[in-house]
Amino acid sequence: MTLHPILAALRKHKSGVVLIALQIALTLAIVCNAVFIIAGRVERVNRPTGIEESNLLLVTQQYVGAPTGDDEASIDELDSRLRRDVAVLRQLPGVVDVTSVNSVPLLQSAWNGGVAIKPDAQFSFDSKDFSTFYFLDDHGLATLGAKLVAGRNFKPEEVMHKGFRTSIETPVVILTQALANQLYPDGKALGKVIYVGGSKAPSTIIGIVERMQSPGLGQWANSFAWNATLIPQRMDAAFTRYAVRTQPGQLESVMRAAAPALYKADPMRVLDDDGGVRSFAQIRAAAYQGDVGMAVLMGIISLILIAITAAGIVGLTSFWVGQRRKQIGVRRALGARKVDILRYFQTENFLIAGIGALFGIVLAVGLNLWLMQHMAMQRLPIALVLAGVALVLVLGQLAVWVPARRAADVPPVVATRSV
C-alpha cells in the first residue's frame, strides 16, 4: 500500500484532520500530566509514617477551669492532671501502652523549630535543619511503634515537664535518621551535641529512630518532612493529647471506653464527639482526603478525555466512510480485498494520530514546565510521555476498527451506482 492516496485524501479533509490531531494532542498532554499527578498523589498517600499505625488511637481533650498561668504551681497542677489521665487510660482493658504527646504524624498540628550543631544558628522553613518537635515520655517509642535503629530510649528520670509557653531545654534527644544524617553526614551523630529550638543549652543525641513523619502536609513542610526531634518532656497545658496503643482487635472497644473513663476521673473537661477520640486510620484518611479527591478527579477527567477522543475518531472515520462509499466500491471492483480497505483506514488514522502525538509531546512538556513553575510539580518522566504516545496510537487503532470494518464490507457493486 502506498501513502500517496492516503495523503491526497487527507489534504482534501484538512479541517477534520486538524481537529482530530489537535484533540489527540490535547488528550495526550492532559492525560500524561494527570497520570503523573495521580501517581504522585498515590505515592504520597501510601508513604509510611515511620510509626506502627494499626491499633493506635489519639485522645484529644481540654480541661475546663484549669490553670492557665506559667508559674510553677500552675504547671505542676496541669502536670498532675496529665499524669492522672495517662494512668486512667493505661488501666483500660485492651490497652498496651499510653504516652502524652503534643502531636503525631499526619495530624497537621505541629511544633516546629530549628536544630543545629552550634548555638545561635539562624533558621527558616526551607532550612534543611528545620525539624518537628515531638514531646513525649519514656513510653513514647513503644506507644507509637517507632523503630529505634541506634542508641537507646529515654529513661524515666530523664523525662521532664514544661509549660506550653516555656522555652525548650532538654539534656537528651532522639532524632530521626534523616535529621541525624543532615546534621552529621559522617553517620556518627550518636553521642554528639545539638542545640534545639534556638536554645543555648546543649542536648546530647542518645538515640536514632528509623523514620517519623512530620504532622504537616503542606508545601511549606516538604523540606523537613522526615526531620523529627523527640524530646523527653510532658507538655503541660489545658489542652492535651494522649496516644494509646491497644491490643490487636481491641481498638474499637478502647475508643468507646476512653472518653467515659476520663470523664469519670474528672468531668471538668471537653472531648469533641468527632475528634476527641480518633483512630490513626481516621487521622490518615482526613490528612490525605484532598490528595485522594485530586487523584479521583484527575482520573475522571482523563477517562472523559479519552472517551471523547475515541468518539471523535469514530465519528470522523464514519463520516469519511459514508462519503467514500463509491470510491471504496471502485477499489473493491478493481480487486482490493477487505483487509486492504481495513488497512487503508488504519494507516490513515495512524498518520493522523502520529501527527497529533508529536504535537501532544510538545504540549505535554510545555504544560509540565508550567506546572513546575507555578505548582511546584516535578519533571514529567519521558517514559510516561512515550507511554502516553503509545496509548493514543493504540486508542486510535481501536476507535477506527468498527468504521473501518464497515468500510471493508462495502460491496464492489456500489461502484456501478450513481452518486
Backbone hydrogen bonds in HBPLUS format (Angstrom, degrees):
<---DONOR---> <-ACCEPTOR-->    atom                        ^
c    i                          cat <-CA-CA->   ^        H-A-AA   ^      H-
h    n   atom  resd res      DA  || num        DHA   H-A  angle D-A-AA Bond
n    s   type  num  typ     dist DA aas  dist angle  dist       angle   num
A0007-LEU N   A0003-LEU O   2.87 MM   4  6.07 168.6  1.88 167.9 170.9     1
A0008-ALA N   A0004-HIS O   2.91 MM   4  6.04 157.0  1.96 150.7 157.5     2
A0009-ALA N   A0005-PRO O   2.97 MM   4  6.13 154.8  2.03 141.8 148.2     3
A0010-LEU N   A0006-ILE O   2.93 MM   4  6.21 153.8  2.00 149.7 157.3     4
A0011-ARG N   A0007-LEU O   2.99 MM   4  6.20 149.6  2.09 145.2 152.5     5
A0012-LYS N   A0009-ALA O   3.18 MM   3  5.28 134.5  2.40  96.7 108.7     6
A0013-HIS N   A0010-LEU O   3.03 MM   3  5.12 146.9  2.14 100.7 111.0     7
A0017-VAL N   A0013-HIS O   3.08 MM   4  6.31 163.2  2.11 156.3 161.5     8
A0018-VAL N   A0014-LYS O   2.85 MM   4  6.03 166.8  1.87 158.0 161.3     9
A0019-LEU N   A0015-SER O   2.97 MM   4  6.15 163.5  2.00 149.5 154.0    10
A0020-ILE N   A0016-GLY O   3.05 MM   4  6.21 169.6  2.07 151.8 154.3    11
A0021-ALA N   A0017-VAL O   2.90 MM   4  6.00 162.3  1.93 151.4 157.2    12
A0022-LEU N   A0018-VAL O   2.87 MM   4  6.00 160.1  1.91 150.3 155.7    13
A0023-GLN N   A0019-LEU O   2.91 MM   4  6.08 154.1  1.98 144.6 152.4    14
A0024-ILE N   A0020-ILE O   2.89 MM   4  6.13 157.3  1.94 149.7 155.4    15
A0025-ALA N   A0021-ALA O   2.86 MM   4  6.09 155.0  1.92 145.2 152.8    16
A0026-LEU N   A0022-LEU O   2.86 MM   4  6.07 166.8  1.88 154.6 157.0    17
A0027-THR N   A0023-GLN O   2.95 MM   4  6.07 159.7  1.99 144.7 151.0    18
A0028-LEU N   A0024-ILE O   2.88 MM   4  6.05 162.0  1.91 149.2 154.1    19
A0029-ALA N   A0025-ALA O   2.97 MM   4  6.19 165.5  1.99 151.3 155.2    20
A0030-ILE N   A0026-LEU O   2.92 MM   4  6.03 172.4  1.92 155.3 157.6    21
A0031-VAL N   A0027-THR O   2.84 MM   4  5.74 164.0  1.86 150.3 155.9    22
A0032-CYS N   A0028-LEU O   3.01 MM   4  5.88 162.4  2.05 143.6 149.0    23
A0033-ASN N   A0029-ALA O   3.33 MM   4  6.44 167.8  2.34 142.0 145.4    24
A0034-ALA N   A0030-ILE O   2.81 MM   4  5.91 151.6  1.89 147.6 157.1    25
A0035-VAL N   A0031-VAL O   2.78 MM   4  5.89 164.6  1.80 153.8 157.2    26
A0036-PHE N   A0032-CYS O   3.02 MM   4  6.21 151.8  2.11 141.4 149.6    27
A0037-ILE N   A0033-ASN O   2.91 MM   4  6.14 152.0  1.98 143.3 150.7    28
A0038-ILE N   A0034-ALA O   2.82 MM   4  6.11 159.8  1.86 150.9 156.9    29
A0039-ALA N   A0035-VAL O   2.84 MM   4  6.05 162.8  1.87 150.0 154.3    30
A0040-GLY N   A0036-PHE O   3.01 MM   4  6.20 154.4  2.08 142.2 149.1    31
A0041-ARG N   A0037-ILE O   2.89 MM   4  6.17 155.4  1.95 150.9 157.8    32
A0042-VAL N   A0038-ILE O   2.84 MM   4  6.09 161.2  1.88 155.8 161.0    33
A0043-GLU N   A0039-ALA O   2.96 MM   4  6.11 161.5  2.00 145.7 151.0    34
A0044-ARG N   A0040-GLY O   2.93 MM   4  6.06 153.5  2.00 141.6 149.5    35
A0045-VAL N   A0041-ARG O   2.85 MM   4  6.05 159.1  1.89 151.1 156.1    36
A0046-ASN N   A0042-VAL O   3.04 MM   4  6.16 151.0  2.13 146.7 153.9    37
A0213-GLN N   A0049-THR O   2.83 MM 164  4.94 147.8  1.93 148.8 152.9    38
A0052-GLU N   A0144-LEU O   2.99 MM  92  6.19 144.6  2.12 140.2 151.2    39
A0246-THR N   A0055-ASN O   2.90 MM 191  5.21 168.7  1.91 151.6 155.4    40
A0280-PHE N   A0056-LEU O   2.87 MM 224  5.68 153.4  1.94 156.4 148.6    41
A0057-LEU N   A0244-VAL O   2.98 MM 187  5.28 157.6  2.03 149.4 156.5    42
A0244-VAL N   A0057-LEU O   2.88 MM 187  5.28 168.6  1.90 153.1 155.0    43
A0058-LEU N   A0278-ARG O   2.73 MM 220  5.38 161.8  1.76 160.8 166.7    44
A0278-ARG N   A0058-LEU O   3.01 MM 220  5.38 165.9  2.03 152.2 155.8    45
A0059-VAL N   A0242-TYR O   2.81 MM 183  5.03 166.6  1.83 149.3 154.0    46
A0242-TYR N   A0059-VAL O   2.83 MM 183  5.03 151.1  1.91 143.2 151.9    47
A0060-THR N   A0276-GLY O   2.72 MM 216  4.80 162.5  1.75 143.7 149.6    48
A0061-GLN N   A0240-THR O   3.05 MM 179  5.68 170.2  2.06 163.9 166.4    49
A0240-THR N   A0061-GLN O   2.99 MM 179  5.68 164.6  2.01 158.0 163.1    50
A0062-GLN N   A0270-VAL O   3.05 MM 208  5.27 147.4  2.16 139.1 149.1    51
A0270-VAL N   A0062-GLN O   2.75 MM 208  5.27 141.4  1.89 144.2 157.3    52
A0063-TYR N   A0238-ALA O   2.81 MM 175  5.11 158.8  1.86 145.8 149.6    53
A0064-VAL N   A0268-MET O   2.98 MM 204  5.11 169.3  1.99 118.9 118.4    54
A0075-ILE N   A0071-ASP O   3.10 MM   4  6.37 165.7  2.13 158.1 162.4    55
A0076-ASP N   A0072-GLU O   2.91 MM   4  6.05 156.5  1.96 148.5 155.1    56
A0077-GLU N   A0073-ALA O   2.99 MM   4  6.17 151.7  2.07 143.7 151.2    57
A0078-LEU N   A0074-SER O   3.00 MM   4  6.27 161.7  2.03 151.8 156.0    58
A0079-ASP N   A0075-ILE O   2.91 MM   4  6.09 153.0  1.99 144.3 152.4    59
A0080-SER N   A0076-ASP O   2.93 MM   4  6.12 147.5  2.04 141.9 150.3    60
A0081-ARG N   A0077-GLU O   3.16 MM   4  6.48 154.8  2.23 146.2 152.0    61
A0082-LEU N   A0078-LEU O   2.95 MM   4  6.22 157.5  2.00 147.8 154.4    62
A0083-ARG N   A0079-ASP O   2.94 MM   4  6.14 168.5  1.95 152.5 154.8    63
A0084-ARG N   A0080-SER O   3.07 MM   4  6.20 149.0  2.16 140.4 149.0    64
A0085-ASP N   A0081-ARG O   2.98 MM   4  6.27 156.4  2.04 150.0 155.7    65
A0086-VAL N   A0082-LEU O   3.01 MM   4  6.34 160.3  2.05 153.9 159.2    66
A0087-ALA N   A0083-ARG O   3.05 MM   4  6.24 156.3  2.11 142.1 148.3    67
A0088-VAL N   A0084-ARG O   2.95 MM   4  6.23 153.3  2.02 148.5 155.9    68
A0089-LEU N   A0085-ASP O   2.98 MM   4  6.24 164.4  2.00 155.8 158.8    69
A0090-ARG N   A0086-VAL O   3.00 MM   4  6.18 152.2  2.08 147.1 154.9    70
A0091-GLN N   A0088-VAL O   3.23 MM   3  5.38 140.1  2.40  98.9 109.8    71
A0092-LEU N   A0089-LEU O   3.23 MM   3  5.46 161.3  2.26 106.6 112.3    72
A0095-VAL N   A0092-LEU O   3.24 MM   3  5.76 156.9  2.30 138.6 137.3    73
A0247-GLN N   A0094-GLY O   2.73 MM 153  5.33 154.1  1.80 155.4 159.8    74
A0096-VAL N   A0245-ARG O   2.66 MM 149  5.38 164.3  1.68 149.3 153.5    75
A0097-ASP N   A0245-ARG O   3.30 MM 148  5.24 155.4  2.36 131.1 135.8    76
A0245-ARG N   A0097-ASP O   2.86 MM 148  5.24 176.9  1.86 160.6 161.6    77
A0099-THR N   A0243-ALA O   3.05 MM 144  5.44 155.2  2.12 150.9 157.6    78
A0243-ALA N   A0099-THR O   2.85 MM 144  5.44 154.9  1.92 169.3 171.5    79
A0101-VAL N   A0241-ARG O   3.03 MM 140  5.48 162.8  2.06 129.8 135.1    80
A0107-LEU N   A0104-VAL O   3.24 MM   3  5.75 159.2  2.28 139.5 139.8    81
A0108-GLN N   A0215-PRO O   2.92 MM 107  4.64 135.2  2.12 108.2 116.1    82
A0133-PHE N   A0111-TRP O   2.71 MM  22  5.49 166.4  1.72 177.5 173.7    83
A0113-GLY N   A0131-SER O   2.90 MM  18  5.50 156.6  1.95 157.0 164.3    84
A0131-SER N   A0113-GLY O   2.75 MM  18  5.50 158.6  1.80 160.4 167.4    85
A0197-GLY N   A0114-GLY O   2.71 MM  83  5.01 145.9  1.83 172.0 175.8    86
A0115-VAL N   A0129-ASP O   3.15 MM  14  5.79 147.4  2.26 148.9 157.9    87
A0116-ALA N   A0195-TYR O   3.05 MM  79  5.25 149.2  2.14 136.9 146.6    88
A0195-TYR N   A0116-ALA O   2.67 MM  79  5.25 150.7  1.75 154.3 162.8    89
A0127-SER N   A0124-SER O   2.90 MM   3  5.21 162.4  1.93 117.1 120.4    90
A0130-PHE N   A0127-SER O   3.24 MM   3  5.43 159.7  2.28 112.3 111.7    91
A0132-THR N   A0227-ASN O   3.05 MM  95  6.29 165.9  2.07 139.0 141.7    92
A0229-THR N   A0132-THR O   2.78 MM  97  6.10 160.3  1.82 170.5 176.9    93
A0134-TYR N   A0229-THR O   2.93 MM  95  6.17 166.9  1.94 154.1 157.6    94
A0231-ILE N   A0134-TYR O   2.80 MM  97  6.01 171.6  1.81 164.9 166.1    95
A0136-LEU N   A0231-ILE O   3.10 MM  95  6.33 162.7  2.13 160.5 165.4    96
A0140-GLY N   A0137-ASP O   3.01 MM   3  5.35 164.7  2.04 115.1 119.2    97
A0143-THR N   A0139-HIS O   2.96 MM   4  6.05 158.4  2.01 154.2 161.0    98
A0144-LEU N   A0140-GLY O   2.92 MM   4  6.01 172.1  1.93 156.6 159.0    99
A0145-GLY N   A0141-LEU O   2.79 MM   4  5.60 136.2  1.98 138.3 150.6   100
A0146-ALA N   A0141-LEU O   3.26 MM   5  5.22 133.6  2.49 135.5 143.6   101
A0210-GLU N   A0147-LYS O   2.82 MM  63  5.66 158.0  1.87 164.0 171.1   102
A0149-VAL N   A0208-ILE O   2.82 MM  59  5.82 153.0  1.90 154.3 163.2   103
A0150-ALA N   A0208-ILE O   3.30 MM  58  5.10 142.4  2.45 145.2 143.9   104
A0208-ILE N   A0150-ALA O   2.88 MM  58  5.10 154.3  1.95 143.2 140.2   105
A0152-ARG N   A0206-ILE O   2.91 MM  54  6.05 158.0  1.96 141.5 145.6   106
A0158-GLU N   A0155-LYS O   2.86 MM   3  5.28 152.5  1.94 114.9 124.1   107
A0159-VAL N   A0156-PRO O   3.23 MM   3  5.53 158.9  2.28 107.8 114.0   108
A0160-MET N   A0232-PRO O   2.94 MM  72  6.37 161.0  1.98 148.3 147.0   109
A0234-ARG N   A0160-MET O   2.77 MM  74  6.31 148.2  1.87 141.6 150.4   110
A0162-LYS N   A0234-ARG O   2.98 MM  72  6.33 157.7  2.03 165.4 167.2   111
A0236-ASP N   A0162-LYS O   2.78 MM  74  5.82 171.7  1.79 172.5 172.5   112
A0166-THR N   A0163-GLY O   3.15 MM   3  5.08 162.8  2.18 104.2 109.2   113
A0204-THR N   A0171-PRO O   2.74 MM  33  6.10 167.4  1.76 145.8 142.1   114
A0173-VAL N   A0204-THR O   2.95 MM  31  6.14 148.9  2.05 152.0 150.4   115
A0206-ILE N   A0173-VAL O   2.99 MM  33  6.14 162.6  2.02 169.3 174.5   116
A0174-ILE N   A0230-LEU O   3.07 MM  56  4.96 157.3  2.13 139.4 145.5   117
A0230-LEU N   A0174-ILE O   2.70 MM  56  4.96 174.9  1.71 166.7 165.4   118
A0175-LEU N   A0207-GLY O   3.10 MM  32  6.52 153.1  2.18 151.5 147.1   119
A0209-VAL N   A0175-LEU O   2.85 MM  34  6.25 153.8  1.92 148.3 157.0   120
A0176-THR N   A0228-ALA O   3.11 MM  52  5.51 138.9  2.29 156.6 156.5   121
A0180-ALA N   A0176-THR O   2.97 MM   4  6.20 165.6  1.99 157.7 162.4   122
A0177-GLN N   A0209-VAL O   2.82 MM  32  5.92 129.2  2.08 167.5 175.3   123
A0181-ASN N   A0177-GLN O   2.94 MM   4  6.09 156.3  2.00 148.9 154.6   124
A0182-GLN N   A0178-ALA O   3.17 MM   4  6.39 143.5  2.31 138.5 148.1   125
A0183-LEU N   A0179-LEU O   2.97 MM   4  6.23 159.7  2.01 154.3 159.1   126
A0184-TYR N   A0180-ALA O   2.85 MM   4  5.86 160.0  1.89 147.8 154.3   127
A0187-GLY N   A0184-TYR O   2.97 MM   3  5.87 161.7  2.01 130.5 133.0   128
A0192-LYS N   A0189-ALA O   2.91 MM   3  5.37 162.2  1.94 137.0 139.8   129
A0191-GLY N   A0205-ILE O   2.77 MM  14  5.12 160.3  1.81 150.3 155.1   130
A0205-ILE N   A0192-LYS O   2.89 MM  13  5.67 167.1  1.91 169.9 174.3   131
A0194-ILE N   A0203-SER O   2.84 MM   9  5.31 157.0  1.89 149.7 157.1   132
A0203-SER N   A0194-ILE O   2.79 MM   9  5.31 153.9  1.86 159.2 165.9   133
A0199-SER N   A0196-VAL O   3.00 MM   3  5.53 162.4  2.03 119.0 124.7   134
A0214-SER N   A0225-ALA O   2.77 MM  11  5.02 144.6  1.89 151.9 155.6   135
A0221-ALA N   A0218-GLY O   3.00 MM   3  5.53 150.9  2.09 112.6 120.8   136
A0222-ASN N   A0219-GLN O   3.25 MM   3  5.46 166.3  2.27 109.8 113.9   137
A0224-PHE N   A0221-ALA O   3.24 MM   3  5.76 150.1  2.34 111.1 118.9   138
A0227-ASN N   A0224-PHE O   3.14 MM   3  5.05 164.9  2.17 105.4 110.0   139
A0233-GLN N   A0231-ILE O   2.82 MM   2  5.72 131.4  2.06 112.9  97.5   140
A0250-GLN N   A0247-GLN O   2.99 MM   3  5.45 158.1  2.04 142.6 141.6   141
A0254-VAL N   A0250-GLN O   3.02 MM   4  6.16 160.8  2.06 156.5 161.8   142
A0255-MET N   A0251-LEU O   2.93 MM   4  6.13 155.2  1.99 151.2 158.7   143
A0256-ARG N   A0252-GLU O   3.05 MM   4  6.32 150.2  2.15 145.1 152.4   144
A0257-ALA N   A0253-SER O   3.06 MM   4  6.24 142.4  2.21 139.1 149.4   145
A0258-ALA N   A0254-VAL O   2.93 MM   4  5.88 137.5  2.11 151.4 159.5   146
A0261-ALA N   A0257-ALA O   3.17 MM   4  6.20 158.2  2.22 150.9 157.2   147
A0262-LEU N   A0258-ALA O   3.05 MM   4  6.31 157.1  2.10 154.4 160.7   148
A0263-TYR N   A0259-ALA O   2.91 MM   4  6.12 164.1  1.93 161.1 165.7   149
A0264-LYS N   A0260-PRO O   2.93 MM   4  6.03 148.2  2.03 142.5 151.1   150
A0265-ALA N   A0261-ALA O   3.12 MM   4  6.36 148.9  2.22 140.3 147.8   151
A0266-ASP N   A0262-LEU O   2.97 MM   4  6.22 151.2  2.06 147.5 155.5   152
A0269-ARG N   A0267-PRO O   2.86 MM   2  5.56 136.1  2.05 104.6  91.3   153
A0276-GLY N   A0272-ASP O   2.82 MM   4  4.40 136.2  2.01 124.6 128.4   154
A0282-GLN N   A0279-SER O   3.08 MM   3  5.29 126.5  2.38  99.7 112.4   155
A0283-ILE N   A0279-SER O   3.18 MM   4  6.59 150.6  2.27 143.7 152.1   156
A0284-ARG N   A0280-PHE O   2.85 MM   4  6.11 161.4  1.88 154.4 158.3   157
A0285-ALA N   A0281-ALA O   2.99 MM   4  6.15 160.3  2.03 143.6 149.1   158
A0286-ALA N   A0282-GLN O   2.98 MM   4  6.14 159.7  2.03 146.1 151.2   159
A0287-ALA N   A0283-ILE O   2.95 MM   4  6.10 153.2  2.02 145.8 153.7   160
A0288-TYR N   A0284-ARG O   3.08 MM   4  6.25 154.9  2.15 152.3 157.2   161
A0292-VAL N   A0288-TYR O   2.95 MM   4  6.18 165.1  1.98 157.8 161.2   162
A0293-GLY N   A0289-GLN O   2.96 MM   4  6.12 161.1  2.00 146.3 152.0   163
A0294-MET N   A0290-GLY O   2.89 MM   4  6.07 154.5  1.96 145.2 152.1   164
A0295-ALA N   A0291-ASP O   2.95 MM   4  6.18 159.4  1.99 148.7 154.0   165
A0296-VAL N   A0292-VAL O   2.94 MM   4  6.19 161.5  1.98 152.8 157.6   166
A0297-LEU N   A0293-GLY O   2.93 MM   4  6.08 162.1  1.96 147.8 153.1   167
A0298-MET N   A0294-MET O   2.89 MM   4  6.08 165.2  1.92 152.7 156.5   168
A0299-GLY N   A0295-ALA O   2.93 MM   4  6.08 150.8  2.02 142.6 151.1   169
A0300-ILE N   A0296-VAL O   2.93 MM   4  6.21 157.0  1.98 152.2 157.7   170
A0301-ILE N   A0297-LEU O   2.96 MM   4  6.20 165.5  1.98 153.9 157.9   171
A0302-SER N   A0298-MET O   2.97 MM   4  6.11 157.3  2.02 144.0 150.2   172
A0303-LEU N   A0299-GLY O   3.01 MM   4  6.24 161.2  2.05 148.5 153.2   173
A0304-ILE N   A0300-ILE O   2.93 MM   4  6.16 159.4  1.98 151.9 157.7   174
A0305-LEU N   A0301-ILE O   2.97 MM   4  6.17 162.0  2.00 150.8 155.5   175
A0306-ILE N   A0302-SER O   2.95 MM   4  6.15 161.2  1.99 150.7 155.9   176
A0307-ALA N   A0303-LEU O   2.91 MM   4  6.08 159.0  1.95 147.0 153.0   177
A0308-ILE N   A0304-ILE O   2.88 MM   4  6.09 160.7  1.91 151.4 156.7   178
A0309-THR N   A0305-LEU O   2.91 MM   4  6.08 161.5  1.95 149.2 154.4   179
A0310-ALA N   A0306-ILE O   2.92 MM   4  6.11 162.9  1.95 148.5 153.4   180
A0311-ALA N   A0307-ALA O   2.88 MM   4  6.07 158.1  1.93 147.3 153.9   181
A0312-GLY N   A0308-ILE O   2.86 MM   4  6.08 149.5  1.95 145.5 154.2   182
A0313-ILE N   A0309-THR O   3.00 MM   4  6.31 154.9  2.06 150.8 156.7   183
A0314-VAL N   A0310-ALA O   2.98 MM   4  6.23 164.3  2.00 151.4 155.8   184
A0315-GLY N   A0311-ALA O   2.85 MM   4  6.00 164.4  1.88 149.5 154.0   185
A0316-LEU N   A0312-GLY O   2.93 MM   4  6.03 167.2  1.94 148.6 152.1   186
A0317-THR N   A0313-ILE O   2.95 MM   4  6.00 167.2  1.97 150.3 154.5   187
A0318-SER N   A0314-VAL O   2.91 MM   4  5.98 157.8  1.96 147.1 153.9   188
A0319-PHE N   A0315-GLY O   2.97 MM   4  6.15 152.5  2.05 143.9 151.4   189
A0320-TRP N   A0316-LEU O   2.93 MM   4  6.25 159.3  1.97 150.7 156.2   190
A0321-VAL N   A0317-THR O   2.87 MM   4  6.10 154.1  1.94 149.6 156.9   191
A0322-GLY N   A0318-SER O   3.04 MM   4  6.31 156.6  2.10 145.9 151.3   192
A0323-GLN N   A0319-PHE O   3.05 MM   4  6.38 148.5  2.15 145.1 153.9   193
A0324-ARG N   A0320-TRP O   2.95 MM   4  6.06 139.4  2.11 145.4 156.3   194
A0328-ILE N   A0324-ARG O   2.75 MM   4  5.97 161.6  1.79 163.6 168.8   195
A0329-GLY N   A0325-ARG O   2.84 MM   4  6.07 152.6  1.91 145.3 153.4   196
A0330-VAL N   A0326-LYS O   2.88 MM   4  6.19 152.1  1.96 148.8 156.0   197
A0331-ARG N   A0327-GLN O   3.07 MM   4  6.36 161.4  2.11 147.2 151.7   198
A0332-ARG N   A0328-ILE O   2.91 MM   4  6.20 151.6  2.00 146.4 154.8   199
A0333-ALA N   A0329-GLY O   2.83 MM   4  6.08 154.2  1.90 147.0 154.3   200
A0334-LEU N   A0330-VAL O   2.92 MM   4  6.20 137.4  2.11 144.8 156.7   201
A0336-ALA N   A0331-ARG O   2.86 MM   5  5.42 158.2  1.91 152.6 147.2   202
A0335-GLY N   A0332-ARG O   3.05 MM   3  5.23 158.7  2.10 106.1 111.1   203
A0340-ASP N   A0337-ARG O   3.05 MM   3  5.15 127.6  2.33  96.9 110.8   204
A0341-ILE N   A0337-ARG O   3.20 MM   4  6.65 155.8  2.26 152.0 157.2   205
A0342-LEU N   A0338-LYS O   2.94 MM   4  6.21 160.5  1.98 151.7 157.7   206
A0343-ARG N   A0339-VAL O   2.90 MM   4  6.05 160.2  1.94 142.9 147.9   207
A0344-TYR N   A0340-ASP O   2.93 MM   4  6.10 146.1  2.04 141.6 151.3   208
A0345-PHE N   A0341-ILE O   3.23 MM   4  6.58 164.3  2.25 156.1 155.8   209
A0346-GLN N   A0342-LEU O   3.06 MM   4  6.27 155.4  2.12 147.9 155.6   210
A0347-THR N   A0343-ARG O   2.79 MM   4  5.86 159.6  1.83 149.3 154.4   211
A0348-GLU N   A0344-TYR O   2.91 MM   4  6.12 159.7  1.95 148.8 155.2   212
A0349-ASN N   A0345-PHE O   2.94 MM   4  6.08 162.2  1.98 144.2 148.6   213
A0350-PHE N   A0346-GLN O   2.86 MM   4  6.03 149.8  1.95 141.8 151.0   214
A0351-LEU N   A0347-THR O   2.99 MM   4  6.26 153.5  2.07 151.3 156.7   215
A0352-ILE N   A0348-GLU O   3.18 MM   4  6.51 161.0  2.21 147.8 152.6   216
A0353-ALA N   A0349-ASN O   2.79 MM   4  5.98 170.0  1.80 157.2 160.3   217
A0354-GLY N   A0350-PHE O   2.78 MM   4  5.84 148.7  1.88 140.7 150.1   218
A0355-ILE N   A0351-LEU O   2.98 MM   4  6.23 157.7  2.03 148.2 152.9   219
A0356-GLY N   A0352-ILE O   2.95 MM   4  6.24 163.9  1.97 151.2 156.0   220
A0357-ALA N   A0353-ALA O   2.75 MM   4  5.94 147.8  1.85 144.4 154.0   221
A0358-LEU N   A0354-GLY O   3.02 MM   4  6.27 152.1  2.10 146.2 152.4   222
A0359-PHE N   A0355-ILE O   3.21 MM   4  6.56 166.3  2.23 153.0 155.4   223
A0360-GLY N   A0356-GLY O   2.76 MM   4  5.89 144.0  1.89 140.2 152.3   224
A0361-ILE N   A0357-ALA O   2.86 MM   4  6.11 143.6  2.00 147.8 154.8   225
A0362-VAL N   A0358-LEU O   3.46 MM   4  6.81 160.2  2.50 144.1 147.7   226
A0363-LEU N   A0359-PHE O   2.95 MM   4  6.27 162.3  1.98 151.6 156.9   227
A0364-ALA N   A0360-GLY O   2.74 MM   4  5.85 157.9  1.78 149.3 155.7   228
A0365-VAL N   A0361-ILE O   3.02 MM   4  6.19 167.0  2.04 150.8 153.6   229
A0366-GLY N   A0362-VAL O   2.92 MM   4  6.05 160.1  1.96 147.4 153.9   230
A0367-LEU N   A0363-LEU O   2.79 MM   4  5.93 162.3  1.83 151.5 156.0   231
A0368-ASN N   A0364-ALA O   2.97 MM   4  6.12 154.2  2.03 142.7 150.2   232
A0369-LEU N   A0365-VAL O   2.92 MM   4  6.17 154.9  1.98 149.1 155.6   233
A0370-TRP N   A0366-GLY O   3.04 MM   4  6.32 153.0  2.11 145.6 152.8   234
A0371-LEU N   A0367-LEU O   2.94 MM   4  6.21 156.4  1.99 147.9 154.4   235
A0372-MET N   A0368-ASN O   2.81 MM   4  6.05 150.8  1.89 148.5 157.0   236
A0373-GLN N   A0369-LEU O   3.07 MM   4  6.25 146.2  2.19 140.2 148.3   237
A0374-HIS N   A0370-TRP O   2.96 MM   4  6.17 154.9  2.03 150.2 156.8   238
A0375-MET N   A0371-LEU O   2.67 MM   4  4.92 149.7  1.75 135.0 143.6   239
A0377-MET N   A0371-LEU O   3.43 MM   6  5.63 169.2  2.44 114.7 115.8   240
A0384-LEU N   A0381-PRO O   3.10 MM   3  5.41 128.7  2.37 102.8 114.9   241
A0385-VAL N   A0381-PRO O   3.32 MM   4  6.76 152.7  2.40 145.7 152.9   242
A0386-LEU N   A0382-ILE O   2.93 MM   4  6.23 162.3  1.96 154.8 159.1   243
A0387-ALA N   A0383-ALA O   2.93 MM   4  6.12 148.9  2.03 140.0 149.0   244
A0388-GLY N   A0384-LEU O   2.89 MM   4  6.15 146.5  2.00 141.2 150.6   245
A0389-VAL N   A0385-VAL O   2.90 MM   4  6.29 147.8  2.00 147.0 156.1   246
A0390-ALA N   A0386-LEU O   2.98 MM   4  6.28 161.8  2.02 148.0 152.3   247
A0391-LEU N   A0387-ALA O   2.92 MM   4  6.16 147.1  2.03 140.9 150.6   248
A0392-VAL N   A0388-GLY O   2.99 MM   4  6.31 162.7  2.02 153.9 155.9   249
A0393-LEU N   A0389-VAL O   3.04 MM   4  6.25 155.8  2.10 150.9 157.8   250
A0394-VAL N   A0390-ALA O   2.97 MM   4  6.12 161.1  2.00 147.6 152.8   251
A0395-LEU N   A0391-LEU O   2.74 MM   4  5.89 159.0  1.78 150.9 158.1   252
A0396-GLY N   A0392-VAL O   2.90 MM   4  5.99 153.1  1.97 138.3 144.9   253
A0397-GLN N   A0393-LEU O   3.12 MM   4  6.40 155.7  2.18 143.3 149.1   254
A0398-LEU N   A0394-VAL O   2.92 MM   4  6.20 157.6  1.97 154.1 160.3   255
A0399-ALA N   A0395-LEU O   2.84 MM   4  5.99 159.6  1.88 150.9 157.1   256
A0400-VAL N   A0396-GLY O   3.00 MM   4  6.10 148.5  2.10 144.8 152.2   257
A0401-TRP N   A0398-LEU O   3.32 MM   3  5.28 149.4  2.42  97.7 106.5   258
A0404-ALA N   A0400-VAL O   2.92 MM   4  5.85 149.9  2.01 149.8 159.5   259
A0405-ARG N   A0401-TRP O   2.86 MM   4  6.03 149.5  1.95 148.5 156.4   260
A0406-ARG N   A0402-VAL O   3.03 MM   4  6.32 150.5  2.12 147.3 155.9   261
A0407-ALA N   A0403-PRO O   2.92 MM   4  6.20 147.2  2.03 141.5 150.2   262
A0408-ALA N   A0404-ALA O   2.92 MM   4  6.18 151.2  2.00 144.2 152.1   263
A0409-ASP N   A0405-ARG O   3.15 MM   4  6.37 129.0  2.42 137.2 149.2   264
A0409-ASP N   A0406-ARG O   3.27 MM   3  5.23 138.3  2.45  93.3 104.5   265
A0410-VAL N   A0407-ALA O   3.13 MM   3  5.46 166.1  2.15 111.8 115.8   266
A0414-VAL N   A0411-PRO O   3.20 MM   3  5.97 165.2  2.22 120.8 124.7   267
A0415-ALA N   A0412-PRO O   3.05 MM   3  5.88 155.0  2.11 123.1 128.1   268
A0416-THR N   A0413-VAL O   3.04 MM   3  5.55 152.8  2.11 113.5 120.9   269
A0417-ARG N   A0414-VAL O   3.12 MM   3  5.41 159.9  2.16 110.3 116.5   270
